[in-house]
Structures are given as C-alpha cells and as structure tokens.
C-alpha cells in the first residue's frame, strides 16, 4: 500500500441504488461499491423512497471502499444525486415521510393550479423548465393539500444528497444545480423565488440554504466520522444534481461545449454562460455545477431502453447464442445492424415507448414502426430502432441550433461503447462524435473533481482531464448526413400524423 496516496470519494445517489467510487487525487479509480434499495410504487403515479436507505448506502459503501486503505488519507468527498424530489424533514432532520422522488406523478392537479396562477410561459422564463408535477414544488403543494399534518411538521425540504449533508454535518443546504431542479428557483438570480412560492401557497422558509457545488458544507460530526470510518478533517463538499454533474464529467467545461449521453434515456446538454431557452420550450435549463455557468438540455425518454426492449422481445435466440459463446449480446446485434442498409429499407421507428419529454412533451405518445413491408428483416428493425432514437435526438439538437452552431458532440453513456451506434448518431445528427475512455463514469468522476476543487486540491475544473481522456472523433459522412436530413422531415411528419390518435391508442390512460 502506498502511504503517500491521497483519496477522494464520490457518491452517485441514484434511483436504484448508490454507487460510491474511491479515486486517488491524480484521477485513478481505485474501487467502486454499490448498495441497492427499493422504490415504493403505488397507484396514481406514486413513487417513493426511504431516506434512511440513502444513509445506509453511504455508510456501507464507504466502509467497503476504505477497508483496504488508510482512511486518514481520504481528503474530501462529494455527491452526484438524483434530482426533483420532495424529502421533508423535521427540525431534528428526521424524515417526516418517505421521499416523493422525481418519478412520482401524483401532483398533476397541483401542476395545473401552478400553471394557472404563474402562467406557463412566464414560469418557463423564470424557472428554465416547464411547470410539471415531476418537480419538487408541486409535490410540496400536494403534501399541504393531502397530508397537512406532515406539511406542518416539515422544517426543510431536501434532495437525496442533501439529506446526506445533514447526516454528515447537521446543516440543511442545497446546491444551485439541485435547486434549479425543483421548479422553485429563480434561474437567473439563483435564489428561491418568492413569486413561485406565493403562487404555490407554500412556505418559502421550508427550503434549505443555497450553496455553490464546490462549497464546503461543514466539518463532519464526530458521530458521522465514526459511522463512516473517516477522519475528522475530511472536507464535505456540496456536489450537484446528476445531470449537471454528467456535463462536467463529459468534459464540457467551456461556453458552447455540448455532449450527448446515450443510456436508458438520452440527452443532449452543454455548458453556457447564460440560460438557453427556445421558442417551442423543447429545451430546459439547469444551473451548472460550474459556478457562473448554466446547463441547457433536452432529454428523451426511451433511447437505450428502446434497443433493450427490441432485444428482449425479438432476439431470444441471439441472447442465447451470445451466452453460449461467452460474447456480449450487443456485439452480435451490432453486426446485425450493419447488415441492414442506411434507412433500414424505408422502415421508420418512433421511440415513444414511455411517452415523451423533449422534444415532444407528450405523455400519451406511443412507439411505432412505420413503413413495414414484406421486404423487411429483423436486421432492419434493429437498425430502424437506433435510427429512430437518433432522429428524435436530432429534433432536440435542432432546438439547440436555434442559438448556436453545434458540429461536435462528446458522447458518453453505455450506448457510447459501440462503433455502430456512434456512426449512426454522427450521420443522423451531422456532428463529429468524440467518446471518452470512461463513458459510464461521468457523474462519479465529476463528483470527485468537485470534491477536489472544493477542498482546494485542484485549481479548477480542468482537473477532469486527470480522470478522462478524449478518444479520436468519428465524423459524419456527408452523403449519409444529407440522406438523413430528409428522413428527419418524414420522421416529424409521422409524429404529427399520429399525434391526434395517441390518446385513443392508449389503454392505460386515466378516465
């Protein structure tokens, strides 16, 4: 064991679990550990989690990571966390009820009330997001209306990582990036908006103090240090929401840098000096984890999940073949995609398996394959799936290009690992695609950099390049790009043609 090494711990508090990562200060990943916990789903869009599970996860993973090192050499820790929750705690920091997480959609009535009082257009300009029941403020409104005793007992409303801040330091705080995911923060002035709280008729004093992502929250308490096995001089740095952290982790540090994350969902986002909003409200905008910057983004629902759905529904034999040969099933599927020509012989896929956020903002939209003929093979269905996801992302990129010329994107996420998908994305979007050497670790590496900057170990955010390297770019083919420009027009026409019947197609819609 090298006693000279110093360490950072980054926590990625996700929906299915928490992943803790131990890094050296020179950017080497030493070890990771994951602790899973449940989501409690219920009728009418209920999705909740037990905040104590977050704390158990942090304790267990920290103990595991530091078991093989001298824990006194851990200099700082920070967080990337799931956003948009309503986790109410009392004055002692004890949860009043389970956290109402980002996936909870029960506060639709409160969404309509807030839209009517604040105005949808004005709200978008003020908050940087559409007013939606996905966000924290309508969940707090719901609690006041339906659980008044819990509302009265609530001293502060926290996010997942901010509950851990309290457990570590005793302070109630939230960083600007997470604050901008509540539908309650004035995006340009970086403060809780009294106008919004007046319209929502909930108490602004229930919100925690706002900090920068790189601010040290406070010294660790003796009780927390003992529980985690960490030294008393470890710096507890605020950290940020998972989306803004992913932007830093992709290496988007300067004004006008953009990236694409292709995972279960997919998004295009970037770093700008001022908020970026568009006339159709396709995009939304967060405060960045980099102080003084913003993170505009457009997020689609079913990217990698479209690919996974087609795989498990139609390719059992390929899954079995891969398992028998000890191969990655996606390597075999990618070979099948390459066997289908550009455009999948006219087959077109609309990727709306779970409704859609950006670019359509239509929860009733459903997925479909269009243009099917007897000539199509299942290789064509695979290729059409990836092309459909890419064309949906192209609609998002079109909104970004209203304000900026974007010809290069950094590509991260699990879908960034294969050349086939990367090439389709490059051709459809008309962008050079540059992958990092750690495409699935963006948020954890960002949290580590935030910890190092906050603790004074790094001079700036360019320390991310201690953690990542950029790979050679994959450039679009000019002929393919021109072809896909026409296909995107057809893609838009198909969505518009079906928009009027989506509600009739749905069998799970509320009466």
N, C-alpha and C positions, 0 to 999 in steps of 0.2 A: 504493500500500500504506500503510495506517495503522499507523505505527510505535508508536502508543500502545496498540494492542490487545494483550491477553494471552490465552493459549490453554490449553485442556485437551485431552488426547487420551484417548478412551475406546475400549477394545478389547473386542469381543464375540467371545470364543473359542468358536465353535460347532462342531458336528459336521461340517458340510460345508465349513467354512472360517472364517476370521477376518475380521470387519469392523471396521476402525478408523475412528473418526469424530473430526474436528477441530472443536472448538467454541470460540467466544470465551467469556470468563468471564461475559459478560452473557447467555449462553444461545443464541447464534446458531450454527446449524450451518453450517460453512464448507465442508467437503468430507468425503466418505467414500471408502474404498477397500477392496476385498475381495480376499482371497487364498484360493483354494480348495485343498483337499488331500483325499486319499482316506481311506476307511475300508476296512480289510482284513477282509473277512468270510470265515468258514470254517465247517466242519461243527460240529454240536453247539452252535450258538449263539455261535460265536466272532465278536467284533467288536473290532478293534484299530486303533490309530493310532500313527504315528511321531512322537514328541515333538519331534524336530528340525523337523518341519513347522510346529509351532506357533511356534517361534523364527524360522524363515524367514519366516513370515507376518507376525510383528510387525516384523521388520526391513524387509521390502519395503513394507508399508503405511505405516509411519512415514516412511520416505524419500519415499514418494509424497506424503503429506499435507503434509510440511514443505517440499516443493520450492518452493512459491510464497510462503512467509512467512519471516520472520526467526525461525529455530528457537530463538534465545536467549529468545524471548518465550513459549515453552512452559513453563508454571509447574508442571504436575502431570499425571500420568497414572494411570489405574486400569483395572479389569477387571471384566467380567461373563463368567463362564466356564461351560462345560458341567460337570456335576457327576457324582459317584458312580463315579469311575474308580479304577483302581489302577495308578499310574505309578511303578514302582520305580526309584530312582536309587542309585548308589553314593556313597561319601564325597566324591568329586570332583563329584558332581552329574550324572554321566553316566548316561543311561538303561541299566538292566540288560537290558531287553527292551522291546518295544513296549508302549504303554499299553493296558491292558484297560479299555475305555470302558464307559459307562453301559449301552449296548445289548447288552453281552456277557452271555449267559445260561448259560455253561458250568458255573457253580459251583452247580448245583441240589442235588447231593449234600451240599455244604458247608452250603447253606441248611438242609437237613433236620437236619444234625448240630447246627447252632447253635440251631435251634428246640428240639430235644430237650434240649439242655443248659441253655439260658437260659429256655426257656418262652415260647411265643408271646405270651401275654397280658402277662407281665412285661416281655418285650422291647419290646412296643408302648408300654407305660407309660414305660419307661426311655429309649428312643431317640426316640419320637414317630413311628415308622414301623413297618410290618410288617417282620419279618425276611425278606429277599429276596436272591436272587442278583443282583439289579440293582445292589446296593450294593458298596462297596469292600471291606468286611471279609471277605466270603465269597470274593472274588477273591484276596485275600491268602492265605486258607486254602487255596484251590486251588493257588496257586503253591507253597506249602510242601509240599503233598502230591505235586504232579506235576512241579515244577521246583525241587527242593531246592537245587541249586547257585545258581540265581537268587535264591531266598529268602535264602540265606546271604549273598550279595553285596549284598543290599538294605540300604542305610543308612536311607533315608526313603521313604515312600510319599506321593506328591504328587497334586494335581489339576492340570488343564491350566494354569490361570492361575498356579498356584504354581510350576510349572516355569519360567515366565517370570520370576517373582520371583527365583528362584535365578540365572537367566541375567543379570538386571539388577543384583542386589545381592550375590549369594553367600550369601544366607540361605535356610534351609528353614523356611517358615511356611505357615500355612493360616488363613483367617478362620473365624469361628464358623459362618457360614451354610454354607460348603462343608463344614466339619467335620460339620455335622448331616446331611449327605447321604452319610455313609459307613457308617451303621449301627453306628458305633463310639463315638459321643459321647453322654455323659450330657446330655440336652437341658436339664434344669433347672439343672444345676450348671456347664454349659458347660466340660466337660473331657473328655478321653479317659477312657472307663470301664474301669477295671481289671477289673471283673466281666465285661465283654464279652470283653476280651482273654484272660482266664483261660478262659472258656467256649470261645473260638475256638482256644485254644492257639497263639496267635501273639504276637510280642513287641510290647508297647505302645511301646517305645522307637523303633520304626520309624516312628512318627507324628511329624509336624513340630510346631513350636511353634504354639499357637493365638493369634490376634490378633483385634481388632475390625476390621471392614471399613474403618474410617476411620484406622487406624493407619498411619503411615509405615513402610514395611518397612525402609528404609535408604537411604543415599546410593547413587546409581548408580555403578557401577565405571567407571573410565576406558575400559576396553575396550568396555563396553556403550554408553557415551555416544558413542564414536567410531563404533561399528557403526550406531547409530540416527541419528546426527547431532543429538543432543540436548545441552543444556547440562548441566554437572556439578551445577548446583543444582536440577535438576528433582526434584520430590517423587514418589517411587514409593509409591503408596497401595494398600493391600491389595486392596480391592474385594470382590466376593462372587460367589456362585453365581447362575446366570442366573434362576432362579425368584424368589428374594428380591430381586434387582435389578429384575425386572419389577414387583414390588409397589411399590417406591419410584417407579419410572418411571411407574406409573399414577396417582401422587399419593395413594396410601394411606399417609398419614403417622401418623394418629392411631388410637388404640384404637377398634375397631369399624368401621373403613373397609374395604370389600370391593370387589373388582373381578372382572371376567371377561375372560379373554383367549381370543379365538376365532381360532385359527390352524390349522395342520395338525392339531395336537391342541388341546384346550381345557381350561381350568381355571378354577375359582373359588378365590380366595385373599383374604387380608386381613391386617390388622395388629392384633395383640392384645398385651396386657401379660403374659399368661401362656399356656402351651401350651393348645391346644384339641384334645381328642381325643374320639371318640364311641364309643358302646357297640358299634356294629357294625364299628368300625375302617374306616369308609368314608373318613375323612379321614386325613391325615398332617401332620406339623408340622416346620417348619424353624426354626432360629434366624434372625432377621432381619438384614439389613444395617444396620438402625437399632438401635444398641446399646440393650439393655434390652427389646427387643420380640421377638415371635415371628410367624411366618408360617404359619398353618394353611392347608391347601389340599386340594382334591380334583381329580384330573386324569384326564380321559378320553382315550382313545387317538385315535379317528378322528372328528374334527369336520370341519374344512375338507377333510381327505383323503376323507371320505365324499362331500362335494359334488364334489370334483375327480374322484373315481372315477366317479360317475354321469355327470359331464360328458363325460369322455373315452370312456366305454363306450357311451353312448347319444345323444350330441349332436354327432357329427362335422359334420353339416350346419350347425349353429348356430356351431360353431367356424369353419368355412369362411366363413360369412356375415359373422361379425364381422371376420375378417381382410380380407375383400374390401372391407368398408365402413370399415375403419380404426377399429373400435369395440372396446371392452372386452367380451369374450365374457360376462363376468358381468353386465354391464348388460342384455344380451339375455335371459340366463337369469332374472334377477330379474323382468323383465317377464312371463316365463312363469309364475313362481311366483305372481305377483299374479293371474294368470288362473285359478288354482285356488282354490276356496273354503277357508275355515278348516276344518282337519281333513282336507283332501285327499280328500273324499268317503269317509271311513272308512278310507283307506289308512294303514298304520302301518309305520314303519321302526325296526328295532332296529340301532343303529350300531356293531356289533361286528366290523368288518372285520379287525381285527388282535388279536382277543381283547379283554380289557378290564382296565384298572386300576380306579380308582374310577369308578363306585360298586360294580361287580360283583366285581372281583378274581377274574376267571375267564379264564385264558389260552386256554381251549378254546372260549369263546363265539364264535359266528359271526354275521354280519349277515343280516338277512332283511327282506323286505317281507311284511306280513300283511294280510289282508282284501282281496286283489285280486279285482276283478270285471271283467266286460266293459265296464263303465262308465268305467273309469279311463283317463285320457290321460297322456302323458308329463309334462305340466304337473303333474299330481297326484303323480307320482313325485318330481319336483323338490321340491315343497312338503313332501311327507312326509319327505324326507331331512332338510331343515332342521328340521322339527318334531321328528323323532326325536332329532336331536342336542340340541335344546333340552330335550326331556323327560328325556333322560339327565342333562343338567346340572341339571334340576330335582330329580332324586333326590339329587345331590350337595348342592344347596342345602338340601334337607330335613334333611340331617345337620347343616349349619351352624346351621339354625334351631332345633335342639335346645338351643343355648346362647345364641342372640342373635336379636333381631328384625332382619331384613335386608329393607329395602324399596327400597334404592338400590344400584346397581352401576355402577362405572366400566367402560366397555367399550374394550378395546384389541385389537390384532392385525389381520391382514389382513381378517378377516371383519367387522370393525367399520366398514368403509368404506361399506357399502350400507344404505339405509334399510329395505329389505325384511327382511333378516336381523335387523337391530336391532329392528324392530317385532315380529317373531315371538318373539324372545328376551324382550322386555318382557312380552308377553302370556302366554307359557308360564310364565315364572318369577315373574310377578306383581311385577316390580321396575321402577322407573324406570331407564332406561339412559342413562348420560352418557358421551359419547365425548370423547376428547382430539383436539387438532388434529394430533397426530403419533402415531397409534395403532400404527405399526410400529417406532417408535424408542425404546420404553420402556426396554429394557435398556441401550442405549448412553447415553441421557440420564441414567439412574441412575448409571452408572459415572462419567460426567462430574461429577455432583453429589458423589459420594463422593470423587472426586479433589479437588474444590474445598473440601469440608469438611475433609478430611484435611490439606490444605496450608494451612489457615487462611484461605482466600479467602472462604468463606461461613460465616456464623454458625450455620447449621443446615440441616436437610434441606428446609425450605420453599423453599430455592433452586430446587427442582424447578420452581417456577412461573415461573422465568426461562425455562424450556425448553418448558413446555407450557401450553396454555390448555384449560379445560373448555368444551365446547360445550353448547348448550341440551339439556335432558333429553328423552327420549322416554318417555312414561308408558304404562303398560298400560291397555288397555280393560277395564273391569270385567266386561262380558258375556263377552268373549273369555277373560279370566282364569278365570272360573267354568267355562266350557266345557272349558278345558284341564286343570283340576283333575280332571275325570272321565276325560279321555283319559290322564292320567298314571297313574291307577289301572289302566286297561286295559293300558297300556304295561308296568307292573310285572307284571301277571298273565301277559302274553305271555312275558316273560322267564322267569318261574317255570315256566311250562308247558313251555318248551323246554329248560330247564337240564339235565334228565336225559338228553337225546339229543345234546347238543353233542359229546360225545366220540365218539359213533357217526358223526356227520356229518363229522368231520374226517378228511381223507385224509392229512394231513401230520404227524399226531401220531407221537411216538416209540413204538416197540413196547415 
